[in-house]
Amino acid sequence: MNSIFSGLENVGFKDTDNLTLYKKEELQELETQHKNFSLLYKKTVTCPVCENTFKQLALKSNSYRMISKDSDFFIRYDLINPYFYDVYVCEHCGYSALKVDFNKITERQKELVKTNVSQKFKSRTYPESYTREIAIERYKLALLNATYINSKAGTKAMICLKLAWMYRLGDSDKDKELERTFLTSALEGFEFAFSKESLPIYKMNTFLLMYLIGEINRRLGNYNSSLNWFSRVLTTPGVSSTLKDLTRTQRDLIKESQMLEEKLKNKDIIESNINLDNDMESNKSQVTINKIKNPNKGILAKILKK
Ligand SMILES: [Zn+2]
């Protein structure tokens, strides 16, 4: 008998083998909450719009650890995700912005918040630690505020980029689609900021922004635009060798993708020919099966070998 309740048969409890002391999911959730509690604290913030104070969850110093960095500067963290706590939301008037921008608001913009946001805003109680879904809601509130108060394109682009990163953390097709949507909006804003607004923005100088615009274009499959931006990085004097190396790596990925696409196109033609004797339907399915049997990685390896 493996049950932890064995031995209670004499007092009437025989069917206790399938009883679970803790439900696994609940336990994991409790563990995460407990872990997050010890990494977070409540910071008192004064809203520059309505001048009320409110409590905001913030991370204790050294409470997070970087694991890796994506090629568009998204940092993946261990322990707790600092991006989840990147937006301040005033629970009184609804004014929301990235933490670094929260106090950078003009008198005119304060009026715009009162007119466009505060009148509609309904406060909600947030839990003691945030999830990806809550982070998305808060970034969207910041984006809505930034839109109403006519923030700089660079500000809105950065919020869009961070929203894209939050969707990247998800697994579903919908998440992937929304990541692209927000990358597209971020790209539009960064391109405008590059030509019309003063740099640096969010610690990004001209070179870093050129690279980022190239990289977002690459991720969206806009290869020609991406190659143009990467080439600007590589030919501009004063760019660090680290950034040039990164740019070359990402540029080479485009070349590999293009070779792969070409190879797949030829492969389809060849396979279609092989199956000419079959009827149309079986011909189609044969091509599909062959594609599944040969995932991109294998073909890429073959190309690289040649
Ligand atoms: Zn407020």
Residues whose N, C-alpha, C, O or C-beta is under 5 A from the ligand:
A	BS01	ZN	C47 V49 C50 E51 C90 H92 C93 G94 Y95
